[in-house]
């Protein structure tokens, strides 16, 4: 085999091993580099800040009225300060999920359906427990199970009405008493 053929074969092997790319094409783009620098945390989560409940809902009728979100048709109470749930060990299930109770107000009759998804990373969907036995309107208790820590978007649906809130969920260490 001639020297030129050997060089051509070596060049072909090298090019196929490196993928025929230049070093400029292998450098991350500005958008990719910026995305890699964003770290999970409450400061990067568009949390819903709690407010006092609407005047159409009596304070005593909605658990967490002073830290709620919504209107007279559908509202959720008991949002955490600054939109951040700090779950101690008593709120962490054996599987590692975080359990929290939220009160809801239904101004129209219907079955409340609650779903949720993590915004800042992969995770299974939120699991919601909406117990039966409540009047068709008014207060409705719920238990939400966040599979992981992170930034979560929670959606409550009642007929054609929906309400979304965003919260950051984190686990805290056991208190030292």
C-alpha positions as CSV (number, residue, x, y, z in Angstrom):
1,X,0.0,0.0,0.0
2,X,1.3,3.4,-0.9
3,X,2.1,6.1,1.7
4,X,-0.8,8.3,0.3
5,X,-3.3,5.4,0.7
6,X,-2.1,4.7,4.3
7,X,-2.4,8.4,5.2
8,X,-5.9,8.5,3.6
9,X,-7.0,5.4,5.6
10,X,-5.6,7.0,8.9
11,X,-7.4,10.3,8.1
12,X,-10.7,8.5,7.5
13,X,-10.3,6.5,10.8
14,X,-9.5,9.7,12.8
15,X,-12.4,11.7,11.2
16,X,-14.9,8.9,11.9
17,X,-13.7,8.6,15.5
18,X,-14.0,12.3,16.2
19,X,-17.3,12.7,14.3
20,X,-15.9,15.2,11.8
21,X,-16.6,18.2,14.0
22,X,-14.5,21.2,14.6
23,X,-13.7,22.3,18.2
24,X,-15.9,25.4,17.7
25,X,-18.9,23.2,17.1
26,X,-18.2,21.3,20.3
27,X,-18.3,24.3,22.6
28,X,-21.6,24.9,24.4
29,X,-23.8,27.7,23.1
30,X,-24.5,30.7,25.4
31,X,-28.0,29.3,26.0
32,X,-26.7,25.9,26.9
33,X,-24.1,27.4,29.2
34,X,-26.7,29.6,30.9
35,X,-29.1,26.7,31.4
36,X,-26.3,24.6,33.0
37,X,-25.6,27.4,35.5
38,X,-29.2,27.6,36.8
39,X,-29.4,25.6,40.0
40,X,-32.6,24.3,41.6
41,X,-33.7,26.4,44.5
42,X,-36.5,28.7,45.6
43,X,-34.8,31.7,44.0
44,X,-35.2,30.1,40.6
45,X,-38.9,29.0,41.1
46,X,-41.7,31.4,40.2
47,X,-43.6,30.8,43.5
48,X,-47.1,32.0,44.2
49,X,-47.0,34.4,47.1
50,X,-49.8,33.9,49.6
51,X,-52.3,36.7,50.3
52,X,-55.5,37.2,52.3
53,X,-58.5,35.4,51.0
54,X,-61.2,37.2,49.0
55,X,-63.9,39.0,50.9
56,X,-66.5,36.7,49.5
57,X,-65.0,33.8,51.5
58,X,-65.5,34.0,55.3
59,X,-62.1,33.7,57.2
60,X,-63.4,30.8,59.3
61,X,-64.6,28.9,56.2
62,X,-61.2,28.3,54.6
63,X,-58.3,26.8,56.4
64,X,-55.4,29.1,55.7
65,X,-57.5,32.1,54.5
66,X,-54.8,34.5,55.6
67,X,-52.3,32.8,53.3
68,X,-54.4,31.8,50.3
69,X,-54.6,32.2,46.5
70,X,-57.7,32.4,44.3
71,X,-61.1,33.9,44.1
72,X,-64.6,33.2,45.2
73,X,-65.0,30.4,42.7
74,X,-61.9,28.4,43.6
75,X,-59.3,29.2,46.1
76,X,-56.5,27.3,48.0
77,X,-55.5,28.2,51.6
78,X,-52.5,27.4,53.7
79,X,-49.8,28.4,51.2
80,X,-46.4,28.7,52.9
81,X,-44.6,31.9,53.6
82,X,-42.6,33.1,50.6
83,X,-44.1,30.2,48.6
84,X,-41.6,27.7,50.1
85,X,-42.7,24.5,51.9
86,X,-40.1,23.5,54.5
87,X,-41.1,20.0,55.4
88,X,-39.7,18.5,58.6
89,X,-39.2,14.8,59.2
90,X,-42.9,14.4,60.3
91,X,-44.0,15.3,56.8
92,X,-41.7,12.9,54.9
93,X,-43.2,9.6,53.9
94,X,-41.3,6.3,54.0
95,X,-40.8,6.5,50.2
96,X,-39.3,10.0,50.6
97,X,-42.3,11.9,49.3
98,X,-43.4,15.1,51.1
99,X,-47.0,15.2,52.4
100,X,-48.8,18.5,53.0
101,X,-52.5,19.4,53.6
102,X,-54.2,22.2,51.8
103,X,-57.7,23.6,52.2
104,X,-59.7,24.6,49.2
105,X,-62.8,26.7,48.7
106,X,-65.3,25.7,46.1
107,X,-67.8,28.5,45.2
108,X,-69.5,26.3,42.6
109,X,-70.5,22.7,43.0
110,X,-68.4,19.9,41.6
111,X,-65.6,17.4,42.2
112,X,-62.2,19.0,42.9
113,X,-59.4,17.4,40.8
114,X,-55.8,18.2,41.7
115,X,-52.7,17.5,39.6
116,X,-49.1,18.7,39.8
117,X,-45.8,18.6,38.0
118,X,-42.3,19.5,38.8
119,X,-41.0,22.5,36.9
120,X,-37.2,22.3,37.6
121,X,-36.4,18.7,36.9
122,X,-37.7,15.2,36.2
123,X,-40.1,13.7,38.7
124,X,-43.2,11.6,38.9
125,X,-46.4,13.6,39.0
126,X,-47.8,14.9,42.3
127,X,-50.3,12.6,44.0
128,X,-53.4,14.1,45.5
129,X,-55.9,12.8,48.0
130,X,-59.3,14.6,47.8
131,X,-61.5,12.9,50.4
132,X,-65.3,12.6,49.8
133,X,-67.9,13.5,52.4
134,X,-67.8,17.3,52.0
135,X,-70.7,19.5,50.9
136,X,-70.9,20.2,47.1
137,X,-69.6,23.7,47.7
138,X,-67.5,25.4,50.3
139,X,-64.5,23.9,52.1
140,X,-62.7,20.9,50.8
141,X,-59.6,19.3,52.4
142,X,-56.8,17.8,50.4
143,X,-53.6,15.9,51.0
144,X,-50.8,16.5,48.4
145,X,-47.8,14.2,48.0
146,X,-44.8,15.8,46.3
147,X,-42.5,12.9,45.1
148,X,-39.4,15.0,45.3
149,X,-38.1,18.3,46.5
150,X,-38.1,21.1,43.9
151,X,-40.3,23.6,42.2
152,X,-43.9,22.4,41.8
153,X,-46.9,23.6,39.8
154,X,-50.2,22.5,41.3
155,X,-53.4,22.8,39.4
156,X,-56.9,22.5,41.0
157,X,-59.8,22.0,38.6
158,X,-63.5,22.4,39.4
159,X,-65.6,21.9,36.3
160,X,-64.3,24.4,33.7
161,X,-62.6,26.5,36.4
162,X,-58.9,26.0,37.2
163,X,-56.5,27.5,39.7
164,X,-52.7,27.2,39.6
165,X,-50.2,27.8,42.3
166,X,-46.4,27.3,42.3
167,X,-44.5,26.3,45.4
168,X,-40.9,25.2,46.2
169,X,-40.7,22.1,48.3
170,X,-37.7,21.3,50.5
171,X,-36.9,18.9,53.3
172,X,-35.5,20.3,56.6
173,X,-33.4,18.6,59.2
174,X,-34.9,17.4,62.5
175,X,-35.3,20.1,65.1
176,X,-32.9,19.9,68.0
177,X,-35.7,20.4,70.5
